[in-house]
Amino acid sequence: MPRALFLCSRNRLRSPTAEQVFSAWPGVDTDSAGLAPDAVVPLDADQVAWADIIFVMEMAHLRRLKSRFARHLHGKRVVCLRIPDNYAFMQPELIALLETRVRPFLRSC
């Protein structure tokens, strides 16, 4: 069962939406966190270790992830979804975008 970790800045809109959407998929475990100091759920090394695949929303998140958790990323698949911070929590357009961009990666796990 793939374990998918979704990351954004503050873990308020995009990553919690992704966590909720994909937690409903059979055979997928999900979690989410934020990379900013004021994130609702700040990312920690245990979450990175738990994940089989890590999805970041923007290239800036990828850079922060690599900067802070480089030694924990060995053997991890990290995917940048390139989804800007223009959406509300569970906004239908965000859900559709997430499903389109994440589906191929979860199918191949």
C-alpha positions as CSV (number, residue, x, y, z in Angstrom):
1,M,0.0,0.0,0.0
2,P,1.6,3.3,-1.0
3,R,2.1,5.9,1.7
4,A,1.7,9.4,0.1
5,L,2.8,12.5,1.9
6,F,1.5,15.9,0.6
7,L,3.4,19.1,1.4
8,C,2.7,22.8,1.0
9,S,3.7,25.8,3.0
10,R,1.3,26.0,6.0
11,N,-0.7,22.8,5.7
12,R,-4.0,24.7,5.6
13,L,-5.3,24.5,2.0
14,R,-3.6,22.4,-0.7
15,S,-1.9,19.6,1.2
16,P,-4.8,18.9,3.6
17,T,-7.1,18.8,0.6
18,A,-4.8,16.3,-1.1
19,E,-4.6,14.2,2.1
20,Q,-8.4,14.1,2.4
21,V,-9.0,13.4,-1.3
22,F,-6.5,10.5,-1.6
23,S,-7.3,9.0,1.8
24,A,-10.6,7.9,0.2
25,W,-8.7,6.0,-2.5
26,P,-8.5,2.3,-1.7
27,G,-5.0,1.0,-0.9
28,V,-3.5,4.5,-0.3
29,D,-2.3,5.8,3.1
30,T,-2.0,9.6,3.3
31,D,-0.5,12.3,5.4
32,S,0.2,16.0,5.0
33,A,2.3,18.7,6.5
34,G,3.7,22.2,5.9
35,L,7.2,23.5,5.4
36,A,6.7,26.9,7.0
37,P,7.4,27.5,10.7
38,D,3.8,28.4,11.3
39,A,2.3,25.3,9.6
40,V,-0.7,23.7,11.2
41,V,1.3,20.4,11.1
42,P,5.0,21.2,10.6
43,L,6.9,18.5,8.7
44,D,9.2,16.2,10.7
45,A,11.7,13.5,9.9
46,D,9.3,10.7,11.0
47,Q,6.8,11.8,8.3
48,V,9.5,11.8,5.6
49,A,10.7,8.3,6.8
50,W,7.1,7.0,6.7
51,A,6.4,8.1,3.1
52,D,6.9,6.1,0.0
53,I,6.2,9.1,-2.2
54,I,6.3,12.8,-1.4
55,F,4.3,15.4,-3.3
56,V,5.2,19.1,-3.0
57,M,3.0,21.8,-4.4
58,E,5.7,24.2,-5.7
59,M,9.4,24.2,-6.6
60,A,10.0,26.4,-3.5
61,H,8.7,23.5,-1.4
62,L,11.0,21.1,-3.1
63,R,14.0,23.3,-2.4
64,R,13.0,23.7,1.3
65,L,12.4,19.9,1.6
66,K,15.8,19.1,0.2
67,S,17.5,21.8,2.3
68,R,16.0,20.6,5.6
69,F,15.6,16.9,5.1
70,A,18.2,15.9,2.5
71,R,19.6,13.0,4.5
72,H,16.1,11.5,5.0
73,L,15.2,11.6,1.3
74,H,17.5,8.8,0.1
75,G,15.4,6.4,-1.9
76,K,12.3,8.6,-1.7
77,R,10.4,9.6,-4.8
78,V,9.6,13.3,-4.7
79,V,7.2,14.9,-7.1
80,C,6.5,18.6,-7.7
81,L,2.9,19.1,-8.7
82,R,3.3,22.7,-9.6
83,I,0.1,23.8,-8.0
84,P,0.1,27.5,-7.0
85,D,-1.5,28.8,-3.8
86,N,-4.6,30.0,-5.5
87,Y,-7.2,27.6,-4.1
88,A,-9.4,27.2,-1.1
89,F,-9.6,24.0,1.0
90,M,-11.5,21.3,-0.9
91,Q,-12.2,23.7,-3.9
92,P,-13.5,21.6,-6.8
93,E,-10.9,23.0,-9.2
94,L,-8.1,22.1,-6.8
95,I,-9.5,18.6,-6.3
96,A,-9.7,18.1,-10.1
97,L,-6.1,19.3,-10.5
98,L,-4.8,17.1,-7.8
99,E,-6.5,14.0,-9.2
100,T,-5.1,14.7,-12.7
101,R,-1.6,15.3,-11.5
102,V,-1.3,12.7,-8.7
103,R,-3.2,9.8,-10.2
104,P,-0.4,8.6,-12.5
105,F,2.1,8.4,-9.6
106,L,-0.1,6.6,-7.2
107,R,-1.2,4.1,-9.9
108,S,2.5,3.2,-10.4
109,C,3.4,2.7,-6.8
